[in-house]
């Protein structure tokens, strides 16, 4: 995620985040960078991440669906 977008959501690089979807919640550590395209959030297909809940290659996520995760 671009650093400006992260800041506008009150998030910073390294924050745990939860993305709420109709298929369930996805939790990960946010990586924010200046060289990231604005409006883009990349989720890697890693065996330790539950990326399969997204079902397709691309989905649209609103800003309201991205929250700082709380334990």
C-alpha angles and dihedrals in degrees: 000000000000112000093237091055091048090051091049088056090048090249133126138193109289097025117135108242136190121209111201116212135168087254095053142284125308119204126195144137112272119237112197122187138173092228094057117107115255113252094024129112117181121204114193119221097239126158091235094054125075093227091144091083088076090065095194138055095251132027134169116241123187122221089248090064093061114079137162106261118241123197 
